[in-house]
């Protein structure tokens, strides 16, 4: 071996070491890039979920703020009753169903409109001085299934 070959062999050893280090760095860079992609995907999924939840909350707030009727039966005297709308929205086509009603009923609300604060009076008397039903069943536009409303005692 000659003295001129020593620097060449040292340079070759350094280049081999540099090759090993660069291959290791390349592998670490690939792992880092894959981790960054996974992190970005997770962040995107989290952002999508947050947007969905925010939209659900917004829809719930809109629904909660929507004007609604609030129907209540009041006893006004003897055999007279009043169907009142204490809600913030109108009730259209309000109908009291004849289900479980006593035989003596007059002026029963059928397809009437009740704006907020409005009322409709009707007459209801049970036979033989018996009690009136504990509830009446009412429907209106937007509420197709019958809703029981408590009838106050006389």
Backbone as a chain_set.jsonl record, in Angstrom:
{"seq": "XXXXXXXXXXXXXXXXXXXXXXXXXXXXXXXXXXXXXXXXXXXXXXXXXXXXXXXXXXXXXXXXXXXXXXXXXXXXXXXXXXXXXXXXXXXXXXXXXXXXXXXXXXXXXXXXXXXXXXXXXXXXXXXXXXXXXXXXXXXXXXXXXXXXXXXXXX", "coords": {"N": [[0.831, -1.147, 0.0], [0.474, 2.16, -0.8], [1.387, 5.495, 0.129], [-0.212, 7.416, -1.104], [-2.577, 6.146, -1.482], [-3.896, 6.138, 0.933], [-5.397, 8.584, 1.596], [-7.412, 8.242, -0.305], [-8.641, 5.872, 0.485], [-9.575, 6.622, 3.019], [-11.362, 8.625, 2.259], [-13.159, 7.052, 0.851], [-14.167, 5.473, 2.935], [-15.384, 7.468, 4.448], [-17.348, 8.291, 2.595], [-18.869, 5.969, 2.401], [-19.864, 5.839, 5.01], [-21.335, 8.215, 4.965], [-23.228, 7.484, 3.05], [-24.638, 5.472, 4.417], [-25.682, 6.986, 6.544], [-27.267, 8.851, 5.117], [-29.155, 7.124, 3.962], [-30.41, 6.2, 6.252], [-31.464, 8.635, 7.18], [-33.178, 9.187, 5.064], [-35.069, 7.118, 5.362], [-36.085, 7.816, 7.885], [-37.151, 10.29, 7.189], [-39.151, 9.513, 5.41], [-40.814, 8.092, 7.183], [-41.501, 10.203, 8.842], [-42.88, 11.829, 7.027], [-45.067, 10.154, 6.416], [-46.24, 10.049, 8.945], [-46.94, 12.718, 9.188], [-48.872, 12.897, 7.163], [-50.814, 11.132, 8.204], [-51.442, 12.568, 10.512], [-52.469, 14.922, 9.38], [-54.707, 13.849, 8.09], [-56.158, 12.97, 10.321], [-56.609, 15.443, 11.563], [-58.19, 16.657, 9.614], [-60.424, 14.97, 9.658], [-61.294, 15.458, 12.269], [-61.929, 18.175, 12.052], [-64.016, 18.032, 10.193], [-65.897, 16.621, 11.73], [-66.289, 18.509, 13.788], [-67.463, 20.562, 12.306], [-69.827, 19.281, 11.5], [-71.06, 18.858, 14.007], [-71.354, 21.524, 14.786], [-73.17, 22.408, 12.845], [-75.37, 20.784, 13.501], [-75.939, 21.835, 16.058], [-76.619, 24.438, 15.304], [-78.903, 23.947, 13.752], [-80.534, 22.859, 15.751], [-80.812, 25.106, 17.413], [-82.185, 26.822, 15.687], [-84.539, 25.359, 15.389], [-85.423, 25.371, 18.047], [-85.963, 28.072, 18.374], [-88.066, 28.463, 16.689], [-91.364, 29.604, 16.194], [-94.023, 28.243, 18.081], [-97.199, 26.69, 18.667], [-98.923, 26.571, 21.815], [-101.148, 24.845, 23.289], [-103.825, 25.005, 25.594], [-106.338, 23.899, 27.835], [-108.883, 25.623, 29.473], [-111.079, 26.062, 32.257], [-113.977, 27.9, 32.247], [-116.333, 28.362, 33.549], [-119.158, 26.805, 35.015], [-120.271, 24.697, 32.649], [-118.619, 25.475, 30.647], [-115.785, 25.79, 28.592], [-112.488, 26.734, 27.519], [-110.342, 26.744, 24.795], [-107.117, 27.62, 24.578], [-104.411, 29.377, 23.009], [-101.339, 29.651, 24.097], [-98.872, 29.827, 23.029], [-96.044, 30.889, 20.94], [-96.451, 30.79, 18.302], [-98.819, 30.402, 15.557], [-101.682, 28.17, 15.535], [-102.963, 26.167, 13.174], [-105.949, 24.929, 11.684], [-107.015, 23.598, 13.948], [-108.315, 20.874, 15.647], [-110.536, 19.285, 17.801], [-110.702, 16.034, 18.733], [-113.319, 13.613, 18.734], [-112.97, 11.599, 20.474], [-113.499, 9.815, 23.411], [-115.209, 11.793, 24.445], [-117.862, 13.383, 26.318], [-121.466, 12.987, 25.879], [-122.743, 15.465, 25.576], [-121.682, 17.974, 23.952], [-120.891, 21.051, 22.561], [-120.132, 23.459, 20.032], [-117.6, 22.592, 19.495], [-114.144, 22.813, 18.797], [-113.291, 22.637, 15.454], [-111.236, 22.399, 12.798], [-110.293, 25.068, 13.217], [-108.518, 28.205, 13.4], [-106.007, 29.335, 15.538], [-104.435, 32.077, 16.605], [-101.438, 33.238, 18.302], [-102.254, 33.818, 21.657], [-104.989, 33.804, 21.207], [-108.309, 32.362, 21.729], [-110.8, 29.752, 21.923], [-114.089, 29.167, 22.754], [-116.031, 26.485, 24.162], [-118.68, 24.141, 24.88], [-119.129, 21.642, 27.301], [-120.491, 18.861, 28.791], [-120.966, 16.244, 31.029], [-122.928, 13.211, 31.181], [-125.69, 12.759, 33.409], [-124.646, 14.341, 35.433], [-122.07, 13.484, 35.84], [-118.428, 13.272, 35.793], [-116.421, 15.259, 33.548], [-114.259, 14.252, 30.829], [-110.819, 13.476, 31.685], [-108.995, 14.436, 29.888], [-108.735, 15.948, 26.633], [-108.385, 15.237, 23.144], [-106.34, 16.623, 20.698], [-105.59, 17.842, 17.42], [-103.549, 19.546, 14.959], [-102.35, 21.507, 12.17], [-99.219, 20.316, 11.284], [-99.055, 18.816, 13.527], [-99.981, 15.937, 13.5], [-100.499, 13.554, 14.879], [-102.652, 12.782, 17.584], [-102.75, 14.973, 20.393], [-102.889, 14.8, 23.851], [-104.714, 16.974, 25.911], [-104.94, 18.294, 29.089], [-107.92, 18.486, 30.898], [-109.15, 20.839, 33.022], [-110.439, 20.353, 36.358], [-113.874, 20.949, 37.355]], "CA": [[0.0, 0.0, 0.0], [1.258, 3.378, -0.946], [0.894, 6.622, 0.918], [-1.224, 8.126, -1.894], [-3.845, 5.41, -1.405], [-4.512, 6.357, 2.248], [-6.494, 9.562, 1.528], [-8.502, 7.704, -1.118], [-9.362, 4.899, 1.299], [-10.283, 7.379, 4.058], [-12.48, 9.267, 1.566], [-14.112, 5.981, 0.534], [-14.821, 5.116, 4.191], [-16.302, 8.562, 4.781], [-18.491, 8.281, 1.683], [-19.717, 4.834, 2.795], [-20.561, 6.27, 6.22], [-22.315, 9.22, 4.539], [-24.299, 6.757, 2.372], [-25.447, 4.823, 5.451], [-26.407, 8.044, 7.268], [-28.306, 9.416, 4.252], [-30.218, 6.124, 3.83], [-31.138, 6.244, 7.517], [-32.22, 9.894, 7.182], [-34.244, 9.037, 4.076], [-36.098, 6.291, 6.007], [-36.718, 8.638, 8.914], [-37.941, 11.313, 6.483], [-40.359, 8.854, 4.9], [-41.679, 7.845, 8.338], [-41.998, 11.513, 9.275], [-43.884, 12.258, 6.047], [-46.257, 9.327, 6.618], [-46.861, 10.507, 10.195], [-47.553, 14.011, 8.903], [-50.089, 12.628, 6.389], [-51.793, 10.599, 9.146], [-51.848, 13.672, 11.376], [-53.326, 15.803, 8.585], [-55.976, 13.147, 7.899], [-56.877, 13.011, 11.602], [-57.052, 16.824, 11.762], [-59.289, 16.891, 8.679], [-61.584, 14.245, 10.178], [-61.754, 16.188, 13.45], [-62.555, 19.404, 11.577], [-65.295, 17.635, 9.6], [-66.787, 16.292, 12.844], [-66.638, 19.761, 14.453], [-68.412, 21.268, 11.431], [-71.1, 18.563, 11.575], [-71.643, 19.161, 15.308], [-71.77, 22.93, 14.768], [-74.392, 22.474, 12.024], [-76.448, 20.202, 14.308], [-76.287, 22.819, 17.09], [-77.29, 25.548, 14.638], [-80.248, 23.478, 13.406], [-81.283, 22.738, 17.006], [-81.141, 26.464, 17.855], [-83.228, 27.318, 14.785], [-85.764, 24.637, 15.74], [-85.876, 25.835, 19.361], [-86.451, 29.445, 18.248], [-89.229, 28.486, 15.801], [-92.618, 29.818, 16.918], [-94.853, 27.048, 18.238], [-98.408, 26.858, 19.484], [-98.968, 25.893, 23.114], [-102.588, 24.803, 23.545], [-104.21, 24.712, 26.974], [-107.774, 23.951, 28.091], [-109.227, 26.313, 30.715], [-112.486, 26.01, 32.654], [-114.397, 29.302, 32.404], [-117.525, 28.459, 34.383], [-120.185, 25.794, 34.848], [-119.909, 23.677, 31.655], [-117.925, 26.176, 29.563], [-114.33, 25.616, 28.555], [-111.828, 27.566, 26.521], [-109.085, 26.223, 24.246], [-106.273, 28.817, 24.42], [-103.071, 29.222, 22.441], [-100.37, 30.458, 24.832], [-97.577, 29.707, 22.363], [-95.523, 32.017, 20.176], [-96.816, 30.601, 16.899], [-100.225, 30.072, 15.333], [-102.11, 26.781, 15.367], [-103.928, 26.156, 12.08], [-106.815, 23.762, 11.543], [-107.104, 22.916, 15.241], [-109.496, 20.023, 15.73], [-110.665, 18.428, 18.982], [-111.249, 14.743, 18.317], [-114.48, 13.213, 19.536], [-112.544, 10.439, 21.25], [-113.739, 9.868, 24.863], [-115.954, 12.985, 24.858], [-119.214, 13.105, 26.804], [-122.457, 13.162, 24.81], [-123.199, 16.842, 25.42], [-120.58, 18.867, 23.573], [-121.292, 21.987, 21.514], [-119.133, 24.442, 19.601], [-116.306, 21.926, 19.571], [-113.235, 23.333, 17.777], [-113.02, 21.778, 14.306], [-110.556, 23.16, 11.73], [-110.214, 26.496, 13.526], [-107.168, 28.77, 13.493], [-105.775, 30.078, 16.774], [-103.192, 32.841, 16.638], [-100.947, 33.341, 19.677], [-103.098, 34.62, 22.536], [-106.409, 33.623, 20.913], [-108.984, 31.253, 22.4], [-112.094, 29.329, 21.377], [-114.909, 28.61, 23.828], [-116.937, 25.397, 23.816], [-119.528, 23.64, 25.96], [-118.933, 20.201, 27.494], [-121.144, 18.413, 30.014], [-121.111, 14.789, 31.098], [-124.296, 12.775, 31.479], [-126.077, 12.478, 34.792], [-123.819, 15.111, 36.35], [-120.776, 12.831, 36.036], [-117.268, 14.11, 35.462], [-115.98, 15.374, 32.159], [-113.04, 13.456, 30.69], [-109.627, 14.144, 32.23], [-108.249, 15.074, 28.8], [-109.289, 15.904, 25.284], [-107.322, 14.986, 22.172], [-106.339, 17.715, 19.731], [-104.603, 17.843, 16.334], [-103.466, 20.781, 14.179], [-101.36, 21.4, 11.101], [-97.883, 20.094, 11.823], [-99.172, 17.88, 14.653], [-101.01, 15.038, 12.992], [-100.886, 12.571, 15.896], [-103.417, 13.479, 18.623], [-102.066, 15.4, 21.614], [-103.851, 14.924, 24.961], [-104.668, 18.204, 26.694], [-105.599, 18.11, 30.377], [-109.126, 19.279, 31.15], [-109.144, 21.143, 34.462], [-111.693, 19.965, 37.043], [-114.807, 22.06, 37.587]], "C": [[0.896, 1.238, 0.0], [0.617, 4.496, -0.137], [-0.184, 7.402, 0.167], [-2.589, 7.446, -1.815], [-4.589, 5.682, -0.084], [-5.624, 7.407, 2.164], [-7.684, 9.027, 0.728], [-9.328, 6.712, -0.305], [-10.14, 5.589, 2.419], [-11.526, 8.051, 3.449], [-13.566, 8.242, 1.235], [-14.873, 5.569, 1.798], [-15.818, 6.199, 4.611], [-17.535, 8.56, 3.875], [-19.423, 7.108, 2.0], [-20.511, 5.186, 4.048], [-21.646, 7.291, 5.873], [-23.498, 8.549, 3.852], [-25.23, 6.099, 3.396], [-26.286, 5.869, 6.194], [-27.529, 8.622, 6.409], [-29.454, 8.424, 4.044], [-31.079, 6.09, 5.105], [-32.009, 7.503, 7.585], [-33.379, 9.819, 6.201], [-35.399, 8.206, 4.665], [-36.83, 7.062, 7.079], [-37.595, 9.718, 8.291], [-39.233, 10.727, 5.945], [-41.339, 8.591, 6.049], [-42.297, 9.152, 8.829], [-43.081, 12.02, 8.321], [-45.171, 11.455, 6.208], [-46.998, 9.741, 7.891], [-47.548, 11.854, 9.979], [-48.851, 13.836, 8.122], [-51.174, 12.086, 7.308], [-52.331, 11.703, 10.062], [-52.773, 14.628, 10.633], [-54.694, 15.157, 8.357], [-56.812, 13.183, 9.18], [-57.408, 14.42, 11.873], [-58.231, 17.145, 10.848], [-60.569, 16.191, 9.155], [-62.166, 14.968, 11.399], [-62.469, 17.478, 13.048], [-63.919, 19.11, 10.955], [-66.314, 17.325, 10.693], [-67.226, 17.562, 13.585], [-67.653, 20.547, 13.625], [-69.781, 20.614, 11.494], [-71.807, 18.881, 12.895], [-72.133, 20.609, 15.366], [-73.051, 23.101, 13.953], [-75.581, 21.886, 12.785], [-76.901, 21.17, 15.396], [-77.06, 23.985, 16.483], [-78.724, 25.157, 14.282], [-81.116, 23.348, 14.654], [-81.692, 24.114, 17.53], [-82.25, 27.062, 17.0], [-84.562, 26.671, 15.15], [-86.313, 25.124, 17.08], [-86.47, 27.246, 19.282], [-87.708, 29.542, 17.381], [-90.499, 28.698, 16.631], [-93.473, 28.557, 16.924], [-96.12, 27.4, 18.993], [-98.262, 26.101, 20.797], [-100.434, 25.929, 23.549], [-102.886, 24.329, 24.957], [-105.729, 24.812, 27.071], [-107.987, 24.623, 29.446], [-110.717, 26.145, 30.981], [-112.92, 27.442, 32.926], [-115.659, 29.455, 33.239], [-118.554, 27.411, 34.003], [-119.725, 24.728, 33.862], [-119.167, 24.295, 30.466], [-116.414, 25.992, 29.727], [-113.776, 26.481, 27.435], [-110.534, 26.867, 26.106], [-108.234, 27.435, 23.877], [-104.934, 28.448, 23.795], [-102.134, 30.182, 23.169], [-98.984, 30.425, 24.199], [-97.174, 30.97, 21.629], [-95.886, 31.921, 18.702], [-98.279, 30.225, 16.759], [-100.452, 28.57, 15.257], [-103.219, 26.799, 14.319], [-104.679, 24.841, 12.049], [-106.845, 22.912, 12.817], [-108.415, 22.139, 15.285], [-109.443, 19.211, 17.014], [-111.347, 17.151, 18.509], [-112.379, 14.337, 19.252], [-114.206, 11.979, 20.39], [-112.758, 10.697, 22.742], [-114.496, 11.112, 25.326], [-117.327, 12.591, 25.388], [-120.232, 13.417, 25.7], [-122.883, 14.615, 24.575], [-122.006, 17.775, 25.202], [-121.099, 19.753, 22.452], [-120.145, 22.944, 21.239], [-117.719, 23.877, 19.715], [-115.387, 22.469, 18.478], [-112.959, 22.283, 16.698], [-112.463, 22.662, 13.198], [-110.552, 24.667, 11.988], [-108.746, 26.922, 13.555], [-107.076, 29.583, 14.779], [-104.412, 30.759, 16.691], [-102.688, 32.867, 18.081], [-101.837, 34.282, 20.498], [-104.587, 34.472, 22.272], [-106.96, 32.406, 21.631], [-110.297, 30.945, 21.685], [-112.87, 28.667, 22.513], [-115.789, 27.49, 23.296], [-117.63, 24.907, 25.08], [-119.312, 22.134, 26.066], [-119.551, 19.817, 28.836], [-121.299, 16.899, 29.952], [-122.554, 14.447, 31.431], [-124.476, 12.544, 32.969], [-125.179, 13.192, 35.802], [-122.476, 14.486, 36.635], [-119.625, 13.75, 35.623], [-117.038, 14.182, 33.95], [-114.686, 14.579, 32.032], [-111.823, 14.208, 31.233], [-108.785, 14.821, 31.153], [-109.078, 15.029, 27.528], [-108.113, 15.742, 24.335], [-107.449, 15.977, 21.025], [-105.269, 17.465, 18.67], [-104.617, 19.222, 15.683], [-102.424, 20.577, 13.099], [-99.967, 21.299, 11.707], [-97.883, 19.155, 13.011], [-100.309, 16.921, 14.317], [-101.421, 13.973, 14.012], [-101.572, 13.322, 17.048], [-102.585, 13.76, 19.878], [-103.11, 15.491, 22.722], [-103.633, 16.238, 25.695], [-105.494, 17.992, 27.953], [-106.796, 19.041, 30.491], [-109.16, 19.569, 32.643], [-110.472, 20.741, 35.095], [-112.562, 21.195, 37.254], [-114.75, 22.496, 39.021]], "O": [[1.908, 1.323, 0.697], [-0.557, 4.429, 0.225], [-1.024, 8.016, 0.824], [-3.623, 8.073, -2.047], [-5.799, 5.47, -0.009], [-6.728, 7.132, 2.635], [-8.833, 9.327, 1.049], [-10.557, 6.702, -0.386], [-11.256, 5.177, 2.733], [-12.601, 8.044, 4.049], [-14.756, 8.541, 1.332], [-16.081, 5.341, 1.747], [-16.927, 5.91, 5.062], [-18.647, 8.801, 4.345], [-20.641, 7.241, 1.879], [-21.697, 4.87, 4.141], [-22.748, 7.24, 6.421], [-24.64, 8.972, 4.032], [-26.453, 6.158, 3.263], [-27.472, 5.65, 6.442], [-28.628, 8.861, 6.911], [-30.61, 8.838, 3.959], [-32.302, 5.969, 5.043], [-33.165, 7.436, 8.003], [-34.458, 10.339, 6.483], [-36.567, 8.552, 4.487], [-38.054, 6.982, 7.181], [-38.666, 10.025, 8.814], [-40.287, 11.36, 6.013], [-42.539, 8.832, 5.916], [-43.473, 9.196, 9.188], [-44.085, 12.579, 8.762], [-46.261, 12.024, 6.142], [-48.228, 9.78, 7.916], [-48.621, 12.099, 10.53], [-49.828, 14.54, 8.38], [-52.326, 12.512, 7.221], [-53.527, 11.758, 10.347], [-53.76, 15.097, 11.2], [-55.721, 15.833, 8.421], [-58.023, 13.399, 9.132], [-58.529, 14.577, 12.359], [-59.168, 17.828, 11.261], [-61.661, 16.753, 9.065], [-63.384, 15.073, 11.542], [-63.492, 17.833, 13.633], [-64.871, 19.86, 11.169], [-67.474, 17.725, 10.588], [-68.39, 17.687, 13.967], [-68.591, 21.127, 14.173], [-70.795, 21.309, 11.537], [-73.009, 19.144, 12.908], [-73.194, 20.89, 15.924], [-73.929, 23.87, 14.345], [-76.684, 22.431, 12.721], [-78.098, 21.318, 15.638], [-78.032, 24.465, 17.065], [-79.652, 25.94, 14.484], [-82.299, 23.686, 14.625], [-82.802, 24.275, 18.038], [-83.148, 27.728, 17.515], [-85.59, 27.345, 15.213], [-87.525, 25.274, 17.238], [-87.381, 27.576, 20.042], [-88.348, 30.593, 17.341], [-90.686, 28.043, 17.656], [-93.625, 27.889, 15.901], [-96.125, 28.288, 19.846], [-97.55, 25.1, 20.867], [-100.9, 26.922, 24.108], [-102.28, 23.378, 25.45], [-106.339, 25.696, 26.469], [-107.363, 24.252, 30.44], [-111.521, 26.092, 30.05], [-112.307, 28.131, 33.741], [-116.02, 30.575, 33.602], [-118.794, 27.157, 32.823], [-118.861, 23.921, 34.206], [-119.102, 23.691, 29.395], [-115.864, 26.035, 30.827], [-114.497, 26.901, 26.529], [-109.737, 26.454, 26.949], [-108.584, 28.19, 22.971], [-104.399, 27.362, 24.018], [-102.132, 31.382, 22.894], [-98.027, 30.943, 24.774], [-97.866, 31.987, 21.684], [-95.656, 32.859, 17.939], [-98.909, 29.782, 17.719], [-99.539, 27.802, 14.955], [-104.284, 27.375, 14.543], [-104.126, 23.781, 12.345], [-106.72, 21.688, 12.774], [-109.483, 22.679, 14.997], [-108.454, 18.535, 17.295], [-112.443, 17.193, 17.95], [-112.376, 14.69, 20.431], [-115.126, 11.393, 20.96], [-112.257, 11.685, 23.28], [-114.427, 11.454, 26.507], [-117.895, 11.585, 24.962], [-119.887, 14.045, 24.698], [-123.336, 14.953, 23.482], [-121.413, 18.289, 26.151], [-121.686, 19.255, 21.491], [-119.303, 23.2, 22.099], [-116.768, 24.605, 19.997], [-115.815, 22.575, 17.329], [-112.463, 21.193, 16.983], [-113.144, 23.568, 12.717], [-110.783, 25.453, 11.069], [-107.85, 26.092, 13.715], [-107.942, 30.406, 15.075], [-103.372, 30.101, 16.705], [-103.446, 32.546, 18.996], [-102.129, 35.4, 20.076], [-105.389, 34.979, 23.057], [-106.214, 31.536, 22.082], [-110.829, 31.771, 20.944], [-112.384, 27.735, 23.153], [-116.237, 27.522, 22.15], [-117.218, 25.219, 26.198], [-119.31, 21.429, 25.057], [-119.193, 20.364, 29.879], [-121.717, 16.35, 28.932], [-123.309, 15.295, 31.907], [-123.541, 12.183, 33.685], [-124.976, 12.694, 36.91], [-121.793, 14.899, 37.572], [-119.845, 14.869, 35.161], [-117.414, 13.284, 33.195], [-114.071, 14.259, 33.049], [-111.803, 15.439, 31.238], [-107.957, 15.679, 31.459], [-109.979, 14.206, 27.366], [-106.978, 16.07, 24.681], [-108.525, 16.15, 20.452], [-104.19, 16.95, 18.965], [-105.577, 19.977, 15.835], [-101.696, 19.585, 13.112], [-99.589, 22.114, 12.549], [-96.818, 18.734, 13.462], [-101.438, 17.073, 14.785], [-102.571, 13.533, 14.011], [-101.11, 14.393, 17.441], [-101.829, 12.912, 20.353], [-104.116, 16.183, 22.561], [-102.507, 16.577, 26.056], [-106.64, 17.552, 27.873], [-106.695, 20.237, 30.214], [-109.195, 18.64, 33.45], [-111.513, 20.784, 34.439], [-112.072, 22.322, 37.324], [-115.462, 23.42, 39.414]]}, "num_chains": 1, "name": "protein.A"}
